[in-house]
């Protein structure tokens, strides 16, 4: 069993029931989620020792977020208490040609106002094997850029592998801000995770011959993207998710892994989506698990993509699947037949 540390923000998610639009009726479902927390849940479900680090307010809503993770086996002993509020995001699920809508209400959250002295990274990384964060966390403010830098520096000092999902969010910072911060943080990263847009938005590296909105992806172009990222920052591995969006409900989903020399692509899945939020995080969780368990590059990308394909069938941010379920799909059984 490996020990994995993830660091970021967990938020309250408020969403209308089913495919209702905001305030089409008077009810919303309340759950919790956040990029790095979602990765920790995946790894805990796979039997790993996964700990999530954040700062939440010391009141019932903050405790609700912590309890949601603890119930799924995530180590929450390193969570810092303080601040006044937990961030919120509102999600309206899209359908057919109507895209999903995400509205953030996370200003002045406990983690956004955290200070570097809130986190004892030497203690946090004691006995750790892996550290994961995303580009969402430093986007919360200059203080979080510095906290992430200190975390990465300490992880490197402790011999801990570092992974980062670029996860550009235009509602949180500009491309110039993202490029400046992530160029510094990526110096510490061993494994970079991206998608068809993030590399372009953050570093201006674009896959030639691809039309994301038109549903056209050029695999050769993504080989070039991965190589450019690895050459620029010295990444050991670059993993890229490949999504062809047919509609809000139907996507084709695959992935690519570059190991510094060779690229391998997963099989492609046709997804009929229940909930796509957390899809990239479930890919990251599957990728980390496969790498920690010494899978071959092809096995690694197949496991990560299968894990993420399953997440698209599950309501909420968290990927509630087992290693056995992922292996079954990765091995070719996509029938969806009843298990008896």
ZAKE-931354 format. One record per residue (C-alpha): residue number from 1; residue in one letter; x, y, z. Coordinates in nm, 4 decimals, padded with zeros to 6 digits. Layout:
# ZAKE-931354
<pt seq="NUM" type="a" c1="X" c2="Y" c3="Z"/>
...
//
This chain:
# ZAKE-931354
<pt seq="1" type="x" c1="00.0000" c2="00.0000" c3="00.0000"/>
<pt seq="2" type="x" c1="00.1358" c2="00.3408" c3="-00.1001"/>
<pt seq="3" type="x" c1="00.0710" c2="00.6689" c3="00.0784"/>
<pt seq="4" type="x" c1="-00.0567" c2="00.9479" c3="-00.1440"/>
<pt seq="5" type="x" c1="-00.1058" c2="01.3093" c3="-00.0371"/>
<pt seq="6" type="x" c1="-00.3404" c2="01.5371" c3="-00.2318"/>
<pt seq="7" type="x" c1="-00.3819" c2="01.9098" c3="-00.1662"/>
<pt seq="8" type="x" c1="-00.6549" c2="02.1497" c3="-00.2734"/>
<pt seq="9" type="x" c1="-01.0028" c2="02.2816" c3="-00.2097"/>
<pt seq="10" type="x" c1="-01.3137" c2="02.0814" c3="-00.1327"/>
<pt seq="11" type="x" c1="-01.6411" c2="02.2596" c3="-00.1989"/>
<pt seq="12" type="x" c1="-02.0103" c2="02.2232" c3="-00.1363"/>
<pt seq="13" type="x" c1="-02.1798" c2="02.1286" c3="-00.4621"/>
<pt seq="14" type="x" c1="-02.5389" c2="02.2463" c3="-00.5103"/>
<pt seq="15" type="x" c1="-02.7203" c2="02.1112" c3="-00.8146"/>
<pt seq="16" type="x" c1="-03.0829" c2="02.0999" c3="-00.9320"/>
<pt seq="17" type="x" c1="-03.2355" c2="01.7541" c3="-00.9441"/>
<pt seq="18" type="x" c1="-03.1844" c2="01.5652" c3="-01.2674"/>
<pt seq="19" type="x" c1="-03.1644" c2="01.7908" c3="-01.5693"/>
<pt seq="20" type="x" c1="-03.3629" c2="02.0804" c3="-01.4262"/>
<pt seq="21" type="x" c1="-03.2263" c2="02.4275" c3="-01.4857"/>
<pt seq="22" type="x" c1="-03.1331" c2="02.6529" c3="-01.1941"/>
<pt seq="23" type="x" c1="-03.4457" c2="02.7233" c3="-00.9863"/>
<pt seq="24" type="x" c1="-03.6748" c2="02.5428" c3="-01.2248"/>
<pt seq="25" type="x" c1="-03.8014" c2="02.3937" c3="-00.9018"/>
<pt seq="26" type="x" c1="-03.7253" c2="02.4718" c3="-00.5363"/>
<pt seq="27" type="x" c1="-03.4840" c2="02.1863" c3="-00.4601"/>
<pt seq="28" type="x" c1="-03.1092" c2="02.1345" c3="-00.4938"/>
<pt seq="29" type="x" c1="-02.8933" c2="01.8353" c3="-00.4108"/>
<pt seq="30" type="x" c1="-02.6079" c2="01.9086" c3="-00.1697"/>
<pt seq="31" type="x" c1="-02.2891" c2="01.7028" c3="-00.2033"/>
<pt seq="32" type="x" c1="-01.9148" c2="01.7752" c3="-00.1847"/>
<pt seq="33" type="x" c1="-01.6311" c2="01.7634" c3="-00.4327"/>
<pt seq="34" type="x" c1="-01.3098" c2="01.9162" c3="-00.5585"/>
<pt seq="35" type="x" c1="-01.0295" c2="01.8101" c3="-00.7914"/>
<pt seq="36" type="x" c1="-00.7719" c2="01.6790" c3="-00.5468"/>
<pt seq="37" type="x" c1="-01.0332" c2="01.5465" c3="-00.3034"/>
<pt seq="38" type="x" c1="-01.1833" c2="01.3461" c3="-00.5900"/>
<pt seq="39" type="x" c1="-00.8430" c2="01.1913" c3="-00.6631"/>
<pt seq="40" type="x" c1="-00.8016" c2="01.0971" c3="-00.2959"/>
<pt seq="41" type="x" c1="-01.1406" c2="00.9222" c3="-00.2979"/>
<pt seq="42" type="x" c1="-01.0484" c2="00.7200" c3="-00.6070"/>
<pt seq="43" type="x" c1="-00.7232" c2="00.6046" c3="-00.4490"/>
<pt seq="44" type="x" c1="-00.8893" c2="00.5201" c3="-00.1177"/>
<pt seq="45" type="x" c1="-01.1440" c2="00.3099" c3="-00.3065"/>
<pt seq="46" type="x" c1="-00.8534" c2="00.1273" c3="-00.4698"/>
<pt seq="47" type="x" c1="-00.7104" c2="00.0415" c3="-00.1284"/>
<pt seq="48" type="x" c1="-00.4346" c2="00.3016" c3="-00.1144"/>
<pt seq="49" type="x" c1="-00.3495" c2="00.5113" c3="00.1921"/>
<pt seq="50" type="x" c1="-00.4808" c2="00.8424" c3="00.0570"/>
<pt seq="51" type="x" c1="-00.4722" c2="01.1626" c3="00.2625"/>
<pt seq="52" type="x" c1="-00.6321" c2="01.4927" c3="00.1646"/>
<pt seq="53" type="x" c1="-00.4854" c2="01.8227" c3="00.2851"/>
<pt seq="54" type="x" c1="-00.6901" c2="02.1421" c3="00.2900"/>
<pt seq="55" type="x" c1="-00.8292" c2="02.4081" c3="00.5202"/>
<pt seq="56" type="x" c1="-01.1981" c2="02.4157" c3="00.6099"/>
<pt seq="57" type="x" c1="-01.3990" c2="02.6237" c3="00.8557"/>
<pt seq="58" type="x" c1="-01.4594" c2="02.4760" c3="01.1998"/>
<pt seq="59" type="x" c1="-01.8365" c2="02.4561" c3="01.1668"/>
<pt seq="60" type="x" c1="-02.0976" c2="02.2047" c3="01.0554"/>
<pt seq="61" type="x" c1="-02.0543" c2="02.2619" c3="00.6804"/>
<pt seq="62" type="x" c1="-01.6791" c2="02.2235" c3="00.7016"/>
<pt seq="63" type="x" c1="-01.7233" c2="01.9093" c3="00.9091"/>
<pt seq="64" type="x" c1="-01.9723" c2="01.7769" c3="00.6544"/>
<pt seq="65" type="x" c1="-01.7061" c2="01.8005" c3="00.3847"/>
<pt seq="66" type="x" c1="-01.4512" c2="01.6233" c3="00.6035"/>
<pt seq="67" type="x" c1="-01.7003" c2="01.3540" c3="00.7005"/>
<pt seq="68" type="x" c1="-01.7897" c2="01.2874" c3="00.3359"/>
<pt seq="69" type="x" c1="-01.4256" c2="01.2032" c3="00.2668"/>
<pt seq="70" type="x" c1="-01.3721" c2="01.0093" c3="00.5869"/>
<pt seq="71" type="x" c1="-01.6736" c2="00.7905" c3="00.5084"/>
<pt seq="72" type="x" c1="-01.5005" c2="00.6818" c3="00.1864"/>
<pt seq="73" type="x" c1="-01.1733" c2="00.5914" c3="00.3558"/>
<pt seq="74" type="x" c1="-00.9742" c2="00.9105" c3="00.2961"/>
<pt seq="75" type="x" c1="-00.7334" c2="01.0131" c3="00.5734"/>
<pt seq="76" type="x" c1="-00.8501" c2="01.3571" c3="00.6905"/>
<pt seq="77" type="x" c1="-00.6181" c2="01.3860" c3="00.9907"/>
<pt seq="78" type="x" c1="-00.4073" c2="01.6520" c3="00.8152"/>
<pt seq="79" type="x" c1="-00.7002" c2="01.8864" c3="00.7421"/>
<pt seq="80" type="x" c1="-00.6497" c2="02.2314" c3="00.8960"/>
<pt seq="81" type="x" c1="-00.9465" c2="02.4024" c3="01.0643"/>
<pt seq="82" type="x" c1="-01.0078" c2="02.7746" c3="01.0398"/>
<pt seq="83" type="x" c1="-01.1529" c2="03.0515" c3="00.8272"/>
<pt seq="84" type="x" c1="-01.5146" c2="03.1513" c3="00.7830"/>
<pt seq="85" type="x" c1="-01.6607" c2="02.9679" c3="00.4858"/>
<pt seq="86" type="x" c1="-01.6486" c2="02.6671" c3="00.2581"/>
<pt seq="87" type="x" c1="-01.6474" c2="02.7389" c3="-00.1135"/>
<pt seq="88" type="x" c1="-01.9593" c2="02.6524" c3="-00.3127"/>
<pt seq="89" type="x" c1="-02.0155" c2="02.5646" c3="-00.6739"/>
<pt seq="90" type="x" c1="-02.3499" c2="02.5435" c3="-00.8483"/>
<pt seq="91" type="x" c1="-02.3858" c2="02.2856" c3="-01.1234"/>
<pt seq="92" type="x" c1="-02.6573" c2="02.2692" c3="-01.3859"/>
<pt seq="93" type="x" c1="-02.6211" c2="01.9457" c3="-01.5832"/>
<pt seq="94" type="x" c1="-02.6498" c2="01.9811" c3="-01.9575"/>
<pt seq="95" type="x" c1="-02.8411" c2="01.7548" c3="-02.1912"/>
<pt seq="96" type="x" c1="-02.8345" c2="01.6989" c3="-02.5646"/>
<pt seq="97" type="x" c1="-02.7040" c2="02.0221" c3="-02.7249"/>
<pt seq="98" type="x" c1="-02.7372" c2="02.2268" c3="-02.4016"/>
<pt seq="99" type="x" c1="-02.4051" c2="02.2321" c3="-02.2210"/>
<pt seq="100" type="x" c1="-02.3575" c2="02.2076" c3="-01.8452"/>
<pt seq="101" type="x" c1="-02.3116" c2="02.5286" c3="-01.6451"/>
<pt seq="102" type="x" c1="-02.0824" c2="02.5712" c3="-01.3438"/>
<pt seq="103" type="x" c1="-02.0976" c2="02.8843" c3="-01.1254"/>
<pt seq="104" type="x" c1="-01.8352" c2="02.9354" c3="-00.8529"/>
<pt seq="105" type="x" c1="-01.8948" c2="03.1026" c3="-00.5183"/>
<pt seq="106" type="x" c1="-01.5576" c2="03.0428" c3="-00.3583"/>
<pt seq="107" type="x" c1="-01.4195" c2="03.3894" c3="-00.2827"/>
<pt seq="108" type="x" c1="-01.2885" c2="03.4221" c3="00.0747"/>
<pt seq="109" type="x" c1="-01.3152" c2="03.0494" c3="00.1394"/>
<pt seq="110" type="x" c1="-01.1007" c2="02.9043" c3="00.4162"/>
<pt seq="111" type="x" c1="-00.8474" c2="02.7546" c3="00.1755"/>
<pt seq="112" type="x" c1="-00.8350" c2="03.0643" c3="-00.0453"/>
<pt seq="113" type="x" c1="-00.7332" c2="03.2696" c3="00.2594"/>
<pt seq="114" type="x" c1="-00.4905" c2="03.0072" c3="00.3922"/>
<pt seq="115" type="x" c1="-00.1349" c2="03.1070" c3="00.4794"/>
<pt seq="116" type="x" c1="00.1880" c2="02.9155" c3="00.4196"/>
<pt seq="117" type="x" c1="00.2367" c2="02.8661" c3="00.7932"/>
<pt seq="118" type="x" c1="-00.0916" c2="02.6700" c3="00.8106"/>
<pt seq="119" type="x" c1="00.0798" c2="02.3627" c3="00.6614"/>
<pt seq="120" type="x" c1="00.3724" c2="02.1678" c3="00.8067"/>
<pt seq="121" type="x" c1="00.4879" c2="01.9982" c3="00.4873"/>
<pt seq="122" type="x" c1="00.7757" c2="01.8113" c3="00.6493"/>
<pt seq="123" type="x" c1="00.5248" c2="01.6408" c3="00.8765"/>
<pt seq="124" type="x" c1="00.2706" c2="01.5946" c3="00.5965"/>
<pt seq="125" type="x" c1="00.5199" c2="01.4148" c3="00.3705"/>
<pt seq="126" type="x" c1="00.6512" c2="01.1820" c3="00.6399"/>
<pt seq="127" type="x" c1="00.6230" c2="00.8329" c3="00.4900"/>
<pt seq="128" type="x" c1="00.4561" c2="00.9599" c3="00.1709"/>
<pt seq="129" type="x" c1="00.5187" c2="00.8155" c3="-00.1755"/>
<pt seq="130" type="x" c1="00.3247" c2="01.0532" c3="-00.3984"/>
<pt seq="131" type="x" c1="00.1913" c2="01.4117" c3="-00.3991"/>
<pt seq="132" type="x" c1="-00.0857" c2="01.5368" c3="-00.6282"/>
<pt seq="133" type="x" c1="-00.2263" c2="01.8833" c3="-00.6896"/>
<pt seq="134" type="x" c1="-00.3994" c2="02.0591" c3="-00.9777"/>
<pt seq="135" type="x" c1="-00.3782" c2="02.3964" c3="-01.1487"/>
<pt seq="136" type="x" c1="-00.7052" c2="02.4911" c3="-00.9799"/>
<pt seq="137" type="x" c1="-00.5396" c2="02.5318" c3="-00.6402"/>
<pt seq="138" type="x" c1="-00.2730" c2="02.7938" c3="-00.7283"/>
<pt seq="139" type="x" c1="-00.5439" c2="02.9738" c3="-00.9293"/>
<pt seq="140" type="x" c1="-00.7109" c2="03.0667" c3="-00.6002"/>
<pt seq="141" type="x" c1="-00.4528" c2="03.3372" c3="-00.5281"/>
<pt seq="142" type="x" c1="-00.0842" c2="03.4301" c3="-00.4945"/>
<pt seq="143" type="x" c1="-00.0773" c2="03.2823" c3="-00.1427"/>
<pt seq="144" type="x" c1="-00.1826" c2="02.9443" c3="-00.2854"/>
<pt seq="145" type="x" c1="00.0859" c2="02.9658" c3="-00.5524"/>
<pt seq="146" type="x" c1="00.3404" c2="03.0030" c3="-00.2734"/>
<pt seq="147" type="x" c1="00.1858" c2="02.7243" c3="-00.0641"/>
<pt seq="148" type="x" c1="00.1938" c2="02.4908" c3="-00.3647"/>
<pt seq="149" type="x" c1="00.5539" c2="02.5869" c3="-00.4343"/>
<pt seq="150" type="x" c1="00.6529" c2="02.5090" c3="-00.0761"/>
<pt seq="151" type="x" c1="00.4656" c2="02.1780" c3="-00.0928"/>
<pt seq="152" type="x" c1="00.6369" c2="02.0759" c3="-00.4176"/>
<pt seq="153" type="x" c1="00.9783" c2="02.1775" c3="-00.2896"/>
<pt seq="154" type="x" c1="00.9288" c2="01.9774" c3="00.0290"/>
<pt seq="155" type="x" c1="00.7949" c2="01.6771" c3="-00.1643"/>
<pt seq="156" type="x" c1="01.1065" c2="01.6808" c3="-00.3801"/>
<pt seq="157" type="x" c1="01.3252" c2="01.7012" c3="-00.0675"/>
<pt seq="158" type="x" c1="01.1489" c2="01.3939" c3="00.0744"/>
<pt seq="159" type="x" c1="01.1853" c2="01.1963" c3="-00.2500"/>
<pt seq="160" type="x" c1="00.8100" c2="01.2049" c3="-00.3133"/>
<pt seq="161" type="x" c1="00.6863" c2="01.1823" c3="-00.6731"/>
<pt seq="162" type="x" c1="00.4770" c2="01.4812" c3="-00.7792"/>
<pt seq="163" type="x" c1="00.1873" c2="01.4820" c3="-01.0251"/>
<pt seq="164" type="x" c1="-00.0111" c2="01.7804" c3="-01.1461"/>
<pt seq="165" type="x" c1="-00.3268" c2="01.8092" c3="-01.3543"/>
<pt seq="166" type="x" c1="-00.3005" c2="02.1430" c3="-01.5380"/>
<pt seq="167" type="x" c1="-00.6791" c2="02.1984" c3="-01.5107"/>
<pt seq="168" type="x" c1="-00.6965" c2="02.5546" c3="-01.6420"/>
<pt seq="169" type="x" c1="-01.0035" c2="02.7453" c3="-01.5156"/>
<pt seq="170" type="x" c1="-01.0613" c2="03.0730" c3="-01.6956"/>
<pt seq="171" type="x" c1="-01.3087" c2="03.1863" c3="-01.4292"/>
<pt seq="172" type="x" c1="-01.0301" c2="03.1829" c3="-01.1684"/>
<pt seq="173" type="x" c1="-00.7307" c2="03.3445" c3="-01.3408"/>
<pt seq="174" type="x" c1="-00.5990" c2="03.4682" c3="-01.6731"/>
<pt seq="175" type="x" c1="-00.3833" c2="03.2686" c3="-01.9121"/>
<pt seq="176" type="x" c1="-00.0879" c2="03.4950" c3="-01.8346"/>
<pt seq="177" type="x" c1="-00.1279" c2="03.4384" c3="-01.4602"/>
<pt seq="178" type="x" c1="-00.1599" c2="03.0642" c3="-01.5155"/>
<pt seq="179" type="x" c1="00.1482" c2="03.0518" c3="-01.7366"/>
<pt seq="180" type="x" c1="00.3633" c2="03.2430" c3="-01.4873"/>
<pt seq="181" type="x" c1="00.2604" c2="03.0327" c3="-01.1885"/>
<pt seq="182" type="x" c1="00.2511" c2="02.6928" c3="-01.3549"/>
<pt seq="183" type="x" c1="00.5847" c2="02.7466" c3="-01.5288"/>
<pt seq="184" type="x" c1="00.7407" c2="02.7735" c3="-01.1836"/>
<pt seq="185" type="x" c1="00.5454" c2="02.4874" c3="-01.0238"/>
<pt seq="186" type="x" c1="00.5957" c2="02.2455" c3="-01.3123"/>
<pt seq="187" type="x" c1="00.9702" c2="02.2463" c3="-01.2462"/>
<pt seq="188" type="x" c1="00.8935" c2="02.0119" c3="-00.9556"/>
<pt seq="189" type="x" c1="00.6452" c2="01.7860" c3="-01.1391"/>
<pt seq="190" type="x" c1="00.7280" c2="01.4288" c3="-01.2466"/>
<pt seq="191" type="x" c1="00.3935" c2="01.3373" c3="-01.4056"/>
<pt seq="192" type="x" c1="00.1841" c2="01.5941" c3="-01.5914"/>
<pt seq="193" type="x" c1="-00.1833" c2="01.5389" c3="-01.6689"/>
<pt seq="194" type="x" c1="-00.3567" c2="01.7520" c3="-01.9286"/>
<pt seq="195" type="x" c1="-00.6426" c2="01.7537" c3="-02.1747"/>
<pt seq="196" type="x" c1="-00.6937" c2="01.8794" c3="-02.5277"/>
<pt seq="197" type="x" c1="-00.7339" c2="02.2416" c3="-02.4098"/>
<pt seq="198" type="x" c1="-00.5173" c2="02.2889" c3="-02.0988"/>
<pt seq="199" type="x" c1="-00.1773" c2="02.2726" c3="-02.2684"/>
<pt seq="200" type="x" c1="-00.2919" c2="02.5420" c3="-02.5120"/>
<pt seq="201" type="x" c1="-00.4517" c2="02.7641" c3="-02.2469"/>
<pt seq="202" type="x" c1="-00.1626" c2="02.7472" c3="-01.9999"/>
<pt seq="203" type="x" c1="00.1478" c2="02.7116" c3="-02.2181"/>
<pt seq="204" type="x" c1="00.0309" c2="02.7933" c3="-02.5705"/>
<pt seq="205" type="x" c1="00.1092" c2="02.4387" c3="-02.6854"/>
<pt seq="206" type="x" c1="-00.1567" c2="02.3270" c3="-02.9308"/>
<pt seq="207" type="x" c1="-00.2358" c2="02.0031" c3="-03.1127"/>
<pt seq="208" type="x" c1="-00.2287" c2="02.0724" c3="-03.4845"/>
<pt seq="209" type="x" c1="-00.5162" c2="01.9515" c3="-03.6962"/>
<pt seq="210" type="x" c1="-00.7664" c2="01.9238" c3="-03.4084"/>
<pt seq="211" type="x" c1="-01.1054" c2="02.0913" c3="-03.3813"/>
<pt seq="212" type="x" c1="-01.2349" c2="02.0377" c3="-03.0266"/>
<pt seq="213" type="x" c1="-01.5793" c2="02.1915" c3="-03.0733"/>
<pt seq="214" type="x" c1="-01.6204" c2="02.0185" c3="-03.4088"/>
<pt seq="215" type="x" c1="-01.5317" c2="01.6803" c3="-03.2603"/>
<pt seq="216" type="x" c1="-01.2077" c2="01.6251" c3="-03.4526"/>
<pt seq="217" type="x" c1="-00.8964" c2="01.5077" c3="-03.2650"/>
<pt seq="218" type="x" c1="-00.5613" c2="01.4488" c3="-03.4313"/>
<pt seq="219" type="x" c1="-00.3599" c2="01.1854" c3="-03.2427"/>
<pt seq="220" type="x" c1="-00.0311" c2="01.2832" c3="-03.4046"/>
<pt seq="221" type="x" c1="-00.0867" c2="01.6380" c3="-03.2842"/>
<pt seq="222" type="x" c1="-00.1149" c2="01.5187" c3="-02.9241"/>
<pt seq="223" type="x" c1="00.2081" c2="01.3255" c3="-02.9500"/>
<pt seq="224" type="x" c1="00.3698" c2="01.6572" c3="-03.0334"/>
<pt seq="225" type="x" c1="00.1960" c2="01.8297" c3="-02.7404"/>
<pt seq="226" type="x" c1="00.3194" c2="01.5660" c3="-02.4954"/>
<pt seq="227" type="x" c1="00.6745" c2="01.5811" c3="-02.6277"/>
<pt seq="228" type="x" c1="00.6813" c2="01.9609" c3="-02.6112"/>
<pt seq="229" type="x" c1="00.5579" c2="01.9556" c3="-02.2501"/>
<pt seq="230" type="x" c1="00.8124" c2="01.6911" c3="-02.1492"/>
<pt seq="231" type="x" c1="01.0959" c2="01.8723" c3="-02.3247"/>
<pt seq="232" type="x" c1="01.0032" c2="02.2054" c3="-02.1659"/>
<pt seq="233" type="x" c1="00.9805" c2="02.0846" c3="-01.8049"/>
<pt seq="234" type="x" c1="01.1561" c2="01.7492" c3="-01.7930"/>
<pt seq="235" type="x" c1="00.8413" c2="01.5541" c3="-01.7079"/>
<pt seq="236" type="x" c1="00.8972" c2="01.1798" c3="-01.6777"/>
<pt seq="237" type="x" c1="00.5484" c2="01.1157" c3="-01.8141"/>
<pt seq="238" type="x" c1="00.2704" c2="01.3146" c3="-01.9757"/>
<pt seq="239" type="x" c1="-00.0862" c2="01.1830" c3="-01.9799"/>
<pt seq="240" type="x" c1="-00.3475" c2="01.3479" c3="-02.1992"/>
<pt seq="241" type="x" c1="-00.7205" c2="01.2797" c3="-02.1980"/>
<pt seq="242" type="x" c1="-00.8928" c2="01.2838" c3="-02.5367"/>
<pt seq="243" type="x" c1="-01.2585" c2="01.3795" c3="-02.5376"/>
<pt seq="244" type="x" c1="-01.4731" c2="01.4040" c3="-02.8491"/>
<pt seq="245" type="x" c1="-01.7932" c2="01.5793" c3="-02.7479"/>
<pt seq="246" type="x" c1="-02.0849" c2="01.4668" c3="-02.9627"/>
<pt seq="247" type="x" c1="-02.3364" c2="01.6268" c3="-02.7267"/>
<pt seq="248" type="x" c1="-02.3669" c2="01.6988" c3="-02.3543"/>
<pt seq="249" type="x" c1="-02.4855" c2="01.3397" c3="-02.3064"/>
<pt seq="250" type="x" c1="-02.2635" c2="01.1528" c3="-02.5496"/>
<pt seq="251" type="x" c1="-01.8860" c2="01.1689" c3="-02.5694"/>
<pt seq="252" type="x" c1="-01.6093" c2="00.9517" c3="-02.7056"/>
<pt seq="253" type="x" c1="-01.3347" c2="00.9125" c3="-02.4475"/>
<pt seq="254" type="x" c1="-00.9746" c2="00.7936" c3="-02.4684"/>
<pt seq="255" type="x" c1="-00.6284" c2="00.8813" c3="-02.3414"/>
<pt seq="256" type="x" c1="-00.2617" c2="00.8914" c3="-02.4312"/>
<pt seq="257" type="x" c1="00.0537" c2="00.8328" c3="-02.2243"/>
<pt seq="258" type="x" c1="00.3991" c2="00.9591" c3="-02.3237"/>
<pt seq="259" type="x" c1="00.6983" c2="00.8229" c3="-02.1316"/>
<pt seq="260" type="x" c1="00.9710" c2="01.0416" c3="-02.2775"/>
<pt seq="261" type="x" c1="01.0230" c2="00.8196" c3="-02.5804"/>
<pt seq="262" type="x" c1="00.7053" c2="00.6452" c3="-02.6861"/>
<pt seq="263" type="x" c1="00.3330" c2="00.7222" c3="-02.6916"/>
<pt seq="264" type="x" c1="00.0564" c2="00.4718" c3="-02.6324"/>
<pt seq="265" type="x" c1="-00.3148" c2="00.5262" c3="-02.6778"/>
<pt seq="266" type="x" c1="-00.6014" c2="00.3578" c3="-02.4953"/>
<pt seq="267" type="x" c1="-00.9058" c2="00.2053" c3="-02.6554"/>
<pt seq="268" type="x" c1="-01.1869" c2="00.4535" c3="-02.7105"/>
<pt seq="269" type="x" c1="-01.5145" c2="00.4373" c3="-02.5173"/>
<pt seq="270" type="x" c1="-01.8483" c2="00.5768" c3="-02.6263"/>
<pt seq="271" type="x" c1="-01.9943" c2="00.7309" c3="-02.3116"/>
<pt seq="272" type="x" c1="-02.3590" c2="00.8009" c3="-02.2394"/>
<pt seq="273" type="x" c1="-02.3025" c2="01.0439" c3="-01.9542"/>
<pt seq="274" type="x" c1="-02.4759" c2="01.0485" c3="-01.6170"/>
<pt seq="275" type="x" c1="-02.2388" c2="01.3044" c3="-01.4608"/>
<pt seq="276" type="x" c1="-01.9114" c2="01.4186" c3="-01.6184"/>
<pt seq="277" type="x" c1="-01.7845" c2="01.6341" c3="-01.3285"/>
<pt seq="278" type="x" c1="-01.4806" c2="01.4624" c3="-01.1780"/>
<pt seq="279" type="x" c1="-01.4085" c2="01.2702" c3="-01.4976"/>
<pt seq="280" type="x" c1="-01.0588" c2="01.4106" c3="-01.5297"/>
<pt seq="281" type="x" c1="-00.9914" c2="01.3569" c3="-01.1592"/>
<pt seq="282" type="x" c1="-01.0911" c2="00.9919" c3="-01.1878"/>
<pt seq="283" type="x" c1="-00.8456" c2="00.9623" c3="-01.4765"/>
<pt seq="284" type="x" c1="-00.5751" c2="01.1084" c3="-01.2516"/>
<pt seq="285" type="x" c1="-00.6593" c2="00.8713" c3="-00.9692"/>
<pt seq="286" type="x" c1="-00.6453" c2="00.5728" c3="-01.2004"/>
<pt seq="287" type="x" c1="-00.3179" c2="00.6898" c3="-01.3534"/>
<pt seq="288" type="x" c1="-00.1499" c2="00.7340" c3="-01.0137"/>
<pt seq="289" type="x" c1="-00.2708" c2="00.3916" c3="-00.8971"/>
<pt seq="290" type="x" c1="-00.1412" c2="00.2198" c3="-01.2107"/>
<pt seq="291" type="x" c1="00.1977" c2="00.3917" c3="-01.1910"/>
<pt seq="292" type="x" c1="00.2365" c2="00.3081" c3="-00.8230"/>
<pt seq="293" type="x" c1="00.1656" c2="-00.0566" c3="-00.9042"/>
<pt seq="294" type="x" c1="00.4238" c2="-00.0781" c3="-01.1811"/>
<pt seq="295" type="x" c1="00.1851" c2="-00.1375" c3="-01.4693"/>
<pt seq="296" type="x" c1="00.3232" c2="-00.1159" c3="-01.8222"/>
<pt seq="297" type="x" c1="00.2544" c2="00.2084" c3="-02.0117"/>
<pt seq="298" type="x" c1="-00.0256" c2="00.0433" c3="-02.2094"/>
<pt seq="299" type="x" c1="-00.1805" c2="-00.1094" c3="-01.8970"/>
<pt seq="300" type="x" c1="-00.1496" c2="00.2255" c3="-01.7203"/>
<pt seq="301" type="x" c1="-00.3365" c2="00.4280" c3="-01.9803"/>
<pt seq="302" type="x" c1="-00.6006" c2="00.1560" c3="-02.0201"/>
<pt seq="303" type="x" c1="-00.6613" c2="00.1508" c3="-01.6433"/>
<pt seq="304" type="x" c1="-00.6804" c2="00.5308" c3="-01.6148"/>
<pt seq="305" type="x" c1="-00.9204" c2="00.5698" c3="-01.9070"/>
<pt seq="306" type="x" c1="-01.1415" c2="00.2812" c3="-01.7939"/>
<pt seq="307" type="x" c1="-01.1600" c2="00.4282" c3="-01.4421"/>
<pt seq="308" type="x" c1="-01.2674" c2="00.7609" c3="-01.5864"/>
<pt seq="309" type="x" c1="-01.5173" c2="00.6026" c3="-01.8256"/>
<pt seq="310" type="x" c1="-01.6877" c2="00.4418" c3="-01.5264"/>
<pt seq="311" type="x" c1="-01.6961" c2="00.7728" c3="-01.3373"/>
<pt seq="312" type="x" c1="-01.9092" c2="00.9261" c3="-01.6113"/>
<pt seq="313" type="x" c1="-02.1821" c2="00.6789" c3="-01.5080"/>
<pt seq="314" type="x" c1="-02.1870" c2="00.7912" c3="-01.1432"/>
<pt seq="315" type="x" c1="-02.3684" c2="01.0887" c3="-00.9876"/>
<pt seq="316" type="x" c1="-02.1562" c2="01.3330" c3="-00.7909"/>
<pt seq="317" type="x" c1="-01.7883" c2="01.4259" c3="-00.7995"/>
<pt seq="318" type="x" c1="-01.6542" c2="01.1058" c3="-00.6455"/>
<pt seq="319" type="x" c1="-01.5653" c2="00.7936" c3="-00.8450"/>
<pt seq="320" type="x" c1="-01.7164" c2="00.5116" c3="-00.6412"/>
<pt seq="321" type="x" c1="-01.5629" c2="00.2131" c3="-00.8184"/>
<pt seq="322" type="x" c1="-01.3254" c2="-00.0683" c3="-00.7287"/>
<pt seq="323" type="x" c1="-01.0039" c2="-00.1908" c3="-00.8865"/>
<pt seq="324" type="x" c1="-01.1859" c2="-00.5046" c3="-01.0002"/>
<pt seq="325" type="x" c1="-01.4534" c2="-00.3028" c3="-01.1818"/>
<pt seq="326" type="x" c1="-01.1911" c2="-00.0931" c3="-01.3575"/>
<pt seq="327" type="x" c1="-00.9856" c2="-00.3982" c3="-01.4554"/>
<pt seq="328" type="x" c1="-01.2938" c2="-00.5684" c3="-01.5949"/>
<pt seq="329" type="x" c1="-01.3704" c2="-00.2740" c3="-01.8229"/>
<pt seq="330" type="x" c1="-01.0050" c2="-00.2213" c3="-01.9172"/>
<pt seq="331" type="x" c1="-00.9888" c2="-00.5902" c3="-02.0055"/>
<pt seq="332" type="x" c1="-01.2634" c2="-00.5512" c3="-02.2646"/>
<pt seq="333" type="x" c1="-01.5934" c2="-00.6201" c3="-02.0871"/>
<pt seq="334" type="x" c1="-01.7970" c2="-00.3079" c3="-02.1632"/>
<pt seq="335" type="x" c1="-02.1300" c2="-00.4913" c3="-02.1837"/>
<pt seq="336" type="x" c1="-02.2824" c2="-00.3329" c3="-01.8745"/>
<pt seq="337" type="x" c1="-02.4612" c2="-00.6600" c3="-01.8016"/>
<pt seq="338" type="x" c1="-02.6122" c2="-00.7235" c3="-01.4589"/>
<pt seq="339" type="x" c1="-02.3623" c2="-00.8828" c3="-01.2189"/>
<pt seq="340" type="x" c1="-02.5082" c2="-01.1763" c3="-01.0274"/>
//
